[in-house]
Amino acid sequence: MASLRVLELYSGIGGMHQALKESCTSAEVVGAVDVNTLANEVYKHNFPGTPLWAKTIEGITLKEFDRLSFDMILMSPPCQPFTRIGLQGDISDPRTKSFLYILDILPRLQKLPKYLLLENVKGFESSSARNELLRTLEMCGFKYQEFLLSPTCLGIPNSRLRYFLIAKLHQEPFSFQVPGRILTGFPDQDQEDLFKDKVTNKADEASCSLSSEEKNLDPNVGPDCSSKKSLPKGPFLFKLETVEEMERKHGQDNDSSIQMLKDFLEDENEEMSQYFLPPKSLLRYAFLLDIVKPTCRRSTCFTKGYGHYVEGTGSVLQTAVDVQLESVFKHLEELPEEEKLMKLSTLKLRYFTPREIANLHGFPLEFGFPDKVTLKQRYRLLGNSLNVHVVAKLISILLG
Ligand SMILES: C[S@@+](CC[C@H](N)C(=O)[O-])C[C@H]1O[C@@H](n2cnc3c(N)ncnc32)[C@H](O)[C@@H]1O
Protein backbone atom coordinates (compact mmCIF):
# COMPACT_ATOMS: atom_id res chain seq x y z
CA MET A 1 0.00 0.00 0.00
CA ALA A 2 1.29 3.47 -0.85
CA SER A 3 2.25 5.59 2.15
CA LEU A 4 -0.77 7.43 3.62
CA ARG A 5 -0.65 11.22 3.56
CA VAL A 6 -1.76 12.39 7.00
CA LEU A 7 -2.94 15.82 8.12
CA GLU A 8 -2.57 16.41 11.87
CA LEU A 9 -4.81 19.24 13.08
CA TYR A 10 -4.44 20.86 16.54
CA SER A 11 -1.13 19.02 16.67
CA GLY A 12 0.09 20.30 20.09
CA ILE A 13 3.21 18.36 21.08
CA GLY A 14 2.44 15.64 18.52
CA GLY A 15 0.59 12.95 20.45
CA MET A 16 -1.24 11.92 17.28
CA HIS A 17 2.00 11.80 15.28
CA GLN A 18 3.59 9.65 17.98
CA ALA A 19 0.58 7.30 17.90
CA LEU A 20 0.75 7.04 14.12
CA LYS A 21 4.41 6.05 14.44
CA GLU A 22 3.58 3.48 17.09
CA SER A 23 0.86 1.94 14.93
CA CYS A 24 3.58 1.08 12.36
CA THR A 25 1.37 2.38 9.57
CA SER A 26 3.14 3.25 6.36
CA ALA A 27 2.34 6.96 6.59
CA GLU A 28 3.76 10.44 6.40
CA VAL A 29 2.44 13.52 8.22
CA VAL A 30 2.30 15.98 5.34
CA GLY A 31 1.13 18.85 7.51
CA ALA A 32 0.68 19.59 11.22
CA VAL A 33 -1.21 22.69 12.33
CA ASP A 34 -1.24 24.49 15.68
CA VAL A 35 -1.22 28.09 16.89
CA ASN A 36 0.60 27.50 20.14
CA THR A 37 4.21 28.64 19.80
CA LEU A 38 5.54 26.57 22.67
CA ALA A 39 3.71 23.39 21.66
CA ASN A 40 5.11 23.94 18.17
CA GLU A 41 8.66 24.12 19.51
CA VAL A 42 8.20 20.80 21.26
CA TYR A 43 6.67 19.35 18.11
CA LYS A 44 9.62 20.51 15.98
CA HIS A 45 12.07 19.16 18.55
CA ASN A 46 10.56 15.69 18.19
CA PHE A 47 9.43 15.68 14.56
CA PRO A 48 11.91 17.97 12.81
CA GLY A 49 11.10 16.68 9.32
CA THR A 50 7.37 17.40 9.44
CA PRO A 51 5.98 20.55 7.79
CA LEU A 52 4.47 22.50 10.68
CA TRP A 53 1.99 25.29 10.00
CA ALA A 54 2.10 27.72 12.90
CA LYS A 55 -1.23 29.34 12.18
CA THR A 56 -4.93 29.06 12.88
CA ILE A 57 -6.84 26.33 11.09
CA GLU A 58 -9.47 28.81 9.96
CA GLY A 59 -6.63 30.76 8.32
CA ILE A 60 -5.96 27.89 5.90
CA THR A 61 -7.82 28.10 2.61
CA LEU A 62 -9.65 25.33 0.80
CA LYS A 63 -7.03 25.57 -1.93
CA GLU A 64 -4.21 25.06 0.57
CA PHE A 65 -5.98 22.05 2.05
CA ASP A 66 -6.52 20.62 -1.44
CA ARG A 67 -2.83 21.02 -2.24
CA LEU A 68 -1.90 18.84 0.74
CA SER A 69 -3.89 16.02 -0.86
CA PHE A 70 -4.19 14.09 2.40
CA ASP A 71 -5.74 10.63 2.91
CA MET A 72 -6.26 10.86 6.63
CA ILE A 73 -7.07 13.48 9.26
CA LEU A 74 -5.99 13.09 12.90
CA MET A 75 -7.30 15.79 15.21
CA SER A 76 -7.88 16.80 18.84
CA PRO A 77 -9.93 20.00 18.77
CA PRO A 78 -9.81 22.23 21.89
CA CYS A 79 -11.89 20.64 24.60
CA GLN A 80 -12.83 23.61 26.78
CA PRO A 81 -16.16 24.24 24.98
CA PHE A 82 -17.27 20.72 25.95
CA THR A 83 -15.81 20.16 29.40
CA ARG A 84 -18.36 19.78 32.11
CA ILE A 85 -16.43 22.10 34.36
CA GLY A 86 -16.38 24.88 31.78
CA LEU A 87 -19.31 26.93 30.65
CA GLN A 88 -20.13 24.43 27.89
CA GLY A 89 -20.32 27.04 25.19
CA ASP A 90 -20.38 24.22 22.65
CA ILE A 91 -20.80 25.60 19.11
CA SER A 92 -21.35 29.14 20.38
CA ASP A 93 -17.89 29.14 22.00
CA PRO A 94 -15.40 30.98 19.76
CA ARG A 95 -12.96 28.09 20.29
CA THR A 96 -15.29 25.83 18.29
CA LYS A 97 -15.04 28.12 15.25
CA SER A 98 -12.06 26.32 13.73
CA PHE A 99 -13.77 22.94 14.14
CA LEU A 100 -16.92 24.18 12.41
CA TYR A 101 -14.65 25.55 9.68
CA ILE A 102 -13.18 22.06 9.14
CA LEU A 103 -16.70 20.60 8.90
CA ASP A 104 -17.56 23.24 6.34
CA ILE A 105 -14.40 22.57 4.30
CA LEU A 106 -14.61 18.77 4.38
CA PRO A 107 -17.42 18.19 1.82
CA ARG A 108 -15.86 20.79 -0.50
CA LEU A 109 -12.41 19.17 -0.75
CA GLN A 110 -11.39 18.00 -4.23
CA LYS A 111 -10.61 14.62 -2.73
CA LEU A 112 -12.17 13.45 0.53
CA PRO A 113 -9.77 11.78 3.01
CA LYS A 114 -10.28 8.03 3.38
CA TYR A 115 -9.83 8.02 7.14
CA LEU A 116 -10.49 10.30 10.08
CA LEU A 117 -9.79 10.06 13.80
CA LEU A 118 -10.93 12.60 16.40
CA GLU A 119 -10.19 12.81 20.10
CA ASN A 120 -11.97 14.96 22.65
CA VAL A 121 -13.10 15.07 26.26
CA LYS A 122 -15.98 13.12 27.67
CA GLY A 123 -18.88 15.51 27.21
CA PHE A 124 -18.25 15.99 23.50
CA GLU A 125 -20.65 13.10 22.79
CA SER A 126 -23.59 15.17 23.98
CA SER A 127 -22.60 18.40 22.20
CA SER A 128 -24.07 20.03 19.09
CA ALA A 129 -20.54 20.03 17.64
CA ARG A 130 -20.64 16.21 17.68
CA ASN A 131 -24.07 16.23 16.01
CA GLU A 132 -22.67 18.51 13.31
CA LEU A 133 -19.68 16.20 12.88
CA LEU A 134 -21.90 13.11 12.46
CA ARG A 135 -24.19 14.95 10.03
CA THR A 136 -21.19 15.99 7.90
CA LEU A 137 -19.66 12.50 7.96
CA GLU A 138 -22.93 10.87 6.92
CA MET A 139 -23.43 13.42 4.16
CA CYS A 140 -19.94 12.66 2.81
CA GLY A 141 -20.47 8.88 2.95
CA PHE A 142 -18.28 7.96 5.93
CA LYS A 143 -18.89 4.94 8.18
CA TYR A 144 -17.96 5.72 11.77
CA GLN A 145 -17.84 4.40 15.31
CA GLU A 146 -17.61 6.35 18.55
CA PHE A 147 -15.82 5.28 21.74
CA LEU A 148 -15.28 6.38 25.32
CA LEU A 149 -11.94 4.93 26.35
CA SER A 150 -9.39 5.26 29.10
CA PRO A 151 -5.78 3.99 29.22
CA THR A 152 -6.92 1.57 31.93
CA CYS A 153 -8.44 -0.42 29.01
CA LEU A 154 -4.84 -1.22 28.05
CA GLY A 155 -3.68 -2.05 31.56
CA ILE A 156 -2.13 1.40 32.12
CA PRO A 157 -2.61 2.71 35.67
CA ASN A 158 -3.97 6.10 34.65
CA SER A 159 -7.53 7.30 34.20
CA ARG A 160 -8.06 9.56 31.23
CA LEU A 161 -11.54 8.95 29.90
CA ARG A 162 -11.82 10.41 26.42
CA TYR A 163 -14.22 10.49 23.49
CA PHE A 164 -12.89 9.09 20.21
CA LEU A 165 -14.40 8.77 16.77
CA ILE A 166 -12.95 6.78 13.88
CA ALA A 167 -14.39 7.07 10.37
CA LYS A 168 -13.65 5.59 6.96
CA LEU A 169 -14.99 6.54 3.57
CA HIS A 170 -17.13 4.49 1.17
CA GLN A 171 -16.40 1.12 2.67
CA GLU A 172 -18.24 -1.64 4.46
CA PRO A 173 -19.21 -0.70 8.02
CA PHE A 174 -16.71 -1.71 10.70
CA SER A 175 -17.35 -5.32 11.73
CA PHE A 176 -17.86 -4.11 15.29
CA GLN A 177 -19.94 -1.07 14.36
CA VAL A 178 -22.94 -0.54 16.65
CA PRO A 179 -25.17 2.21 15.27
CA GLY A 180 -26.21 4.75 17.85
CA ARG A 181 -23.93 3.33 20.53
CA ILE A 182 -20.70 4.59 21.99
CA LEU A 183 -18.38 1.67 22.75
CA THR A 184 -16.58 1.75 26.09
CA GLY A 185 -14.00 -0.88 25.19
CA PHE A 186 -11.82 -1.86 22.25
CA PRO A 187 -13.60 -4.21 19.83
CA ASP A 188 -11.26 -7.11 20.60
CA GLN A 189 -12.05 -6.96 24.28
CA ASP A 190 -14.73 -9.35 25.41
CA GLN A 191 -16.82 -9.44 22.28
CA GLU A 192 -19.43 -11.44 24.14
CA ASP A 193 -19.98 -8.66 26.60
CA LEU A 194 -20.06 -6.13 23.83
CA PHE A 195 -22.69 -8.14 22.04
CA LYS A 196 -24.74 -8.60 25.18
CA ASP A 197 -24.42 -4.92 25.75
CA LYS A 198 -25.63 -4.20 22.25
CA VAL A 199 -28.66 -6.43 22.61
CA THR A 200 -29.75 -5.24 26.01
CA ASN A 201 -28.59 -1.72 25.33
CA LYS A 202 -27.38 -1.62 28.92
CA ALA A 203 -25.33 1.47 28.54
CA ASP A 204 -21.76 2.30 29.25
CA GLU A 205 -20.39 -0.78 30.95
CA ALA A 206 -19.05 -2.69 28.03
CA SER A 207 -16.03 -4.81 27.75
CA CYS A 208 -12.73 -3.41 28.87
CA SER A 209 -11.55 -2.93 32.37
CA LEU A 210 -12.70 0.61 32.87
CA SER A 211 -12.32 1.23 36.56
CA SER A 212 -15.55 1.37 38.48
CA GLU A 213 -14.83 5.07 38.77
CA GLU A 214 -14.82 5.31 34.99
CA LYS A 215 -17.91 3.20 34.59
CA ASN A 216 -19.68 5.65 36.80
CA LEU A 217 -20.48 8.28 34.26
CA ASP A 218 -22.17 10.62 36.68
CA PRO A 219 -20.95 14.02 35.51
CA ASN A 220 -19.74 15.01 38.95
CA VAL A 221 -17.68 12.00 39.80
CA GLY A 222 -16.24 10.91 36.47
CA PRO A 223 -12.48 10.60 36.45
CA ASP A 224 -11.82 12.64 33.33
CA CYS A 225 -10.07 15.94 33.49
CA SER A 226 -13.25 17.87 33.04
CA SER A 227 -15.00 16.54 36.07
CA LYS A 228 -15.96 18.67 38.98
CA LYS A 229 -14.72 17.29 42.27
CA SER A 230 -17.76 17.07 44.47
CA LEU A 231 -17.57 16.04 48.07
CA PRO A 232 -18.53 12.42 48.55
CA LYS A 233 -21.71 11.47 50.29
CA GLY A 234 -21.73 9.43 53.50
CA PRO A 235 -19.49 9.38 56.56
CA PHE A 236 -15.81 10.04 55.97
CA LEU A 237 -13.30 7.51 57.13
CA PHE A 238 -10.28 9.72 56.99
CA LYS A 239 -9.03 12.22 54.44
CA LEU A 240 -12.64 13.00 53.40
CA GLU A 241 -12.94 9.54 51.93
CA THR A 242 -15.97 7.32 52.32
CA VAL A 243 -15.99 3.55 52.79
CA GLU A 244 -17.19 3.26 49.20
CA GLU A 245 -14.28 5.29 47.82
CA MET A 246 -11.75 3.37 49.87
CA GLU A 247 -13.18 0.10 48.61
CA ARG A 248 -13.06 1.32 45.02
CA LYS A 249 -9.40 2.29 45.34
CA HIS A 250 -8.61 -0.99 47.05
CA GLY A 251 -10.32 -2.85 44.21
CA GLN A 252 -8.30 -0.94 41.60
CA ASP A 253 -5.05 -1.62 43.43
CA ASN A 254 -5.79 -5.34 43.45
CA ASP A 255 -6.71 -5.55 39.77
CA SER A 256 -3.73 -7.45 38.38
CA SER A 257 -4.78 -6.71 34.77
CA ILE A 258 -3.44 -3.18 35.39
CA GLN A 259 0.30 -2.53 35.75
CA MET A 260 1.78 -1.03 38.89
CA LEU A 261 2.80 2.63 38.84
CA LYS A 262 6.39 1.68 39.71
CA ASP A 263 6.87 0.50 36.09
CA PHE A 264 6.41 4.11 34.97
CA LEU A 265 8.53 5.90 37.59
CA GLU A 266 11.99 7.41 37.38
CA ASP A 267 14.64 6.40 39.89
CA GLU A 268 14.58 8.55 43.01
CA ASN A 269 17.59 10.87 42.98
CA GLU A 270 18.63 14.27 44.32
CA GLU A 271 16.88 16.11 41.52
CA MET A 272 13.58 14.76 42.76
CA SER A 273 13.62 17.28 45.62
CA GLN A 274 12.10 19.89 43.28
CA TYR A 275 8.99 17.76 42.99
CA PHE A 276 8.19 17.50 46.69
CA LEU A 277 5.00 19.26 47.73
CA PRO A 278 5.78 22.53 49.50
CA PRO A 279 4.57 22.92 53.13
CA LYS A 280 1.90 25.42 52.10
CA SER A 281 0.26 22.95 49.74
CA LEU A 282 0.53 20.14 52.25
CA LEU A 283 -1.20 22.16 54.95
CA ARG A 284 -3.84 23.55 52.68
CA TYR A 285 -4.74 20.63 50.46
CA ALA A 286 -3.69 17.45 52.27
CA PHE A 287 -7.28 16.28 52.61
CA LEU A 288 -8.02 16.72 48.92
CA LEU A 289 -4.99 14.94 47.50
CA ASP A 290 -5.27 11.65 45.69
CA ILE A 291 -2.27 9.87 47.19
CA VAL A 292 -0.83 6.79 45.48
CA LYS A 293 2.14 4.54 46.17
CA PRO A 294 4.45 2.97 43.55
CA THR A 295 2.65 -0.35 44.07
CA CYS A 296 -0.77 1.18 43.29
CA ARG A 297 -2.44 0.39 40.00
CA ARG A 298 -4.23 3.70 39.54
CA SER A 299 -3.71 7.43 39.14
CA THR A 300 -6.16 10.18 38.30
CA CYS A 301 -6.09 12.17 35.08
CA PHE A 302 -3.15 14.59 34.86
CA THR A 303 -4.44 17.96 33.71
CA LYS A 304 -2.68 21.08 32.47
CA GLY A 305 -2.66 22.64 35.97
CA TYR A 306 -0.68 19.77 37.52
CA GLY A 307 2.23 20.78 39.74
CA HIS A 308 0.72 24.22 40.05
CA TYR A 309 -2.87 23.78 41.22
CA VAL A 310 -3.29 20.94 43.65
CA GLU A 311 -6.95 20.05 43.75
CA GLY A 312 -8.20 17.59 41.14
CA THR A 313 -5.27 17.96 38.74
CA GLY A 314 -3.73 14.49 39.19
CA SER A 315 -2.46 12.08 41.82
CA VAL A 316 0.61 12.65 43.98
CA LEU A 317 3.13 9.98 44.91
CA GLN A 318 3.87 8.79 48.47
CA THR A 319 7.57 7.94 48.34
CA ALA A 320 7.88 6.93 52.01
CA VAL A 321 6.15 3.67 51.23
CA ASP A 322 6.19 2.18 54.73
CA VAL A 323 4.34 5.04 56.38
CA GLN A 324 0.68 4.28 57.06
CA LEU A 325 -1.56 6.86 55.43
CA GLU A 326 -4.29 6.17 57.98
CA SER A 327 -2.04 6.88 60.93
CA VAL A 328 -0.87 10.18 59.43
CA PHE A 329 -4.38 11.41 58.83
CA LYS A 330 -5.86 10.21 62.11
CA HIS A 331 -6.92 13.27 64.14
CA LEU A 332 -4.71 15.38 61.93
CA GLU A 333 -7.13 18.28 61.82
CA GLU A 334 -6.95 18.61 65.61
CA LEU A 335 -3.19 19.19 65.65
CA PRO A 336 -1.41 22.55 65.66
CA GLU A 337 0.02 23.50 62.25
CA GLU A 338 3.59 22.64 63.04
CA GLU A 339 2.77 19.13 64.18
CA LYS A 340 0.39 18.68 61.30
CA LEU A 341 3.15 19.54 58.88
CA MET A 342 5.60 17.25 60.62
CA LYS A 343 3.18 14.33 60.32
CA LEU A 344 2.36 15.03 56.69
CA SER A 345 6.04 15.37 55.80
CA THR A 346 6.68 11.80 56.89
CA LEU A 347 4.79 10.65 53.77
CA LYS A 348 7.37 12.34 51.49
CA LEU A 349 4.75 13.31 48.94
CA ARG A 350 5.92 14.43 45.53
CA TYR A 351 4.44 15.28 42.17
CA PHE A 352 4.93 12.87 39.30
CA THR A 353 7.68 14.23 37.06
CA PRO A 354 6.86 15.29 33.46
CA ARG A 355 8.83 12.23 32.28
CA GLU A 356 6.67 9.95 34.42
CA ILE A 357 3.49 11.52 33.06
CA ALA A 358 4.89 11.13 29.55
CA ASN A 359 5.52 7.45 30.37
CA LEU A 360 1.94 7.00 31.55
CA HIS A 361 0.73 8.76 28.38
CA GLY A 362 2.75 6.32 26.29
CA PHE A 363 5.40 8.70 24.91
CA PRO A 364 8.63 6.79 24.24
CA LEU A 365 11.86 7.66 26.05
CA GLU A 366 13.28 9.41 22.99
CA PHE A 367 10.43 11.92 23.16
CA GLY A 368 11.71 15.05 24.87
CA PHE A 369 11.33 18.76 25.52
CA PRO A 370 13.72 21.52 24.48
CA ASP A 371 15.70 22.60 27.58
CA LYS A 372 14.10 26.02 27.72
CA VAL A 373 10.61 24.62 28.31
CA THR A 374 9.88 25.14 32.02
CA LEU A 375 8.46 22.56 34.37
CA LYS A 376 5.10 24.33 34.51
CA GLN A 377 4.96 24.47 30.71
CA ARG A 378 5.80 20.75 30.42
CA TYR A 379 2.95 19.84 32.76
CA ARG A 380 0.64 22.11 30.81
CA LEU A 381 1.52 20.63 27.42
CA LEU A 382 1.32 17.05 28.66
CA GLY A 383 -2.01 17.75 30.36
CA ASN A 384 -3.39 18.90 26.99
CA SER A 385 -2.05 15.90 25.15
CA LEU A 386 -3.35 12.34 24.88
CA ASN A 387 -2.59 8.71 25.54
CA VAL A 388 -0.43 7.54 22.64
CA HIS A 389 -1.13 3.81 23.11
CA VAL A 390 -4.91 4.28 23.03
CA VAL A 391 -4.73 6.31 19.81
CA ALA A 392 -2.20 3.93 18.21
CA LYS A 393 -4.57 1.05 18.81
CA LEU A 394 -7.49 3.00 17.35
CA ILE A 395 -5.43 3.83 14.24
CA SER A 396 -4.68 0.12 13.77
CA ILE A 397 -8.38 -0.71 14.16
CA LEU A 398 -9.34 2.04 11.72
CA LEU A 399 -6.92 0.83 9.05
CA GLY A 400 -7.28 -2.87 9.88
C1 LIG B 1 -6.28 19.44 23.03
S1 LIG B 1 -4.88 20.24 22.41
C2 LIG B 1 -4.26 19.05 21.28
C3 LIG B 1 -3.10 18.34 21.80
C4 LIG B 1 -2.37 17.41 20.86
N1 LIG B 1 -3.15 16.31 20.37
C5 LIG B 1 -1.14 16.89 21.58
O1 LIG B 1 -0.86 15.70 21.55
O2 LIG B 1 -0.46 17.70 22.23
C6 LIG B 1 -5.57 21.42 21.32
C7 LIG B 1 -4.55 22.21 20.52
O3 LIG B 1 -5.26 22.99 19.56
C8 LIG B 1 -4.57 24.21 19.36
N2 LIG B 1 -5.55 25.13 18.76
C9 LIG B 1 -6.65 25.62 19.36
N3 LIG B 1 -7.35 26.40 18.48
C10 LIG B 1 -6.67 26.36 17.31
C11 LIG B 1 -6.89 26.94 16.02
N4 LIG B 1 -7.95 27.71 15.81
N5 LIG B 1 -6.01 26.71 15.05
C12 LIG B 1 -4.91 25.92 15.27
N6 LIG B 1 -4.65 25.36 16.48
C13 LIG B 1 -5.51 25.55 17.48
C14 LIG B 1 -4.07 24.57 20.74
O4 LIG B 1 -2.94 25.41 20.64
C15 LIG B 1 -3.72 23.19 21.33
O5 LIG B 1 -2.37 22.89 21.15
The ligand as a MOL file (V3000), in Angstrom:
LIG
                    3D

  0  0  0     0  0            999 V3000
M  V30 BEGIN CTAB
M  V30 COUNTS 27 29 0 0 0
M  V30 BEGIN ATOM
M  V30 1 C -6.2800 19.4380 23.0300 0
M  V30 2 S -4.8830 20.2400 22.4100 0 CHG=1
M  V30 3 C -4.2550 19.0550 21.2780 0
M  V30 4 C -3.1030 18.3430 21.7950 0
M  V30 5 C -2.3740 17.4110 20.8600 0
M  V30 6 N -3.1530 16.3120 20.3740 0
M  V30 7 C -1.1410 16.8850 21.5760 0
M  V30 8 O -0.8580 15.6990 21.5510 0
M  V30 9 O -0.4620 17.6970 22.2310 0 CHG=-1
M  V30 10 C -5.5730 21.4220 21.3190 0
M  V30 11 C -4.5470 22.2130 20.5220 0
M  V30 12 O -5.2600 22.9900 19.5620 0
M  V30 13 C -4.5690 24.2050 19.3570 0
M  V30 14 N -5.5510 25.1320 18.7590 0
M  V30 15 C -6.6520 25.6240 19.3620 0
M  V30 16 N -7.3530 26.3960 18.4830 0
M  V30 17 C -6.6660 26.3590 17.3100 0
M  V30 18 C -6.8950 26.9380 16.0250 0
M  V30 19 N -7.9530 27.7090 15.8070 0
M  V30 20 N -6.0050 26.7060 15.0460 0
M  V30 21 C -4.9070 25.9230 15.2730 0
M  V30 22 N -4.6460 25.3600 16.4760 0
M  V30 23 C -5.5140 25.5550 17.4770 0
M  V30 24 C -4.0670 24.5730 20.7390 0
M  V30 25 O -2.9430 25.4110 20.6410 0
M  V30 26 C -3.7230 23.1880 21.3270 0
M  V30 27 O -2.3690 22.8870 21.1480 0
M  V30 END ATOM
M  V30 BEGIN BOND
M  V30 1 1 1 2
M  V30 2 1 2 3
M  V30 3 1 2 10
M  V30 4 1 3 4
M  V30 5 1 4 5
M  V30 6 1 5 6
M  V30 7 1 5 7
M  V30 8 2 7 8
M  V30 9 1 7 9
M  V30 10 1 10 11
M  V30 11 1 11 12
M  V30 12 1 11 26
M  V30 13 1 12 13
M  V30 14 1 13 14
M  V30 15 1 13 24
M  V30 16 1 14 15
M  V30 17 1 14 23
M  V30 18 2 15 16
M  V30 19 1 16 17
M  V30 20 1 17 18
M  V30 21 2 17 23
M  V30 22 1 18 19
M  V30 23 2 18 20
M  V30 24 1 20 21
M  V30 25 2 21 22
M  V30 26 1 22 23
M  V30 27 1 24 25
M  V30 28 1 24 26
M  V30 29 1 26 27
M  V30 END BOND
M  V30 END CTAB
M  END
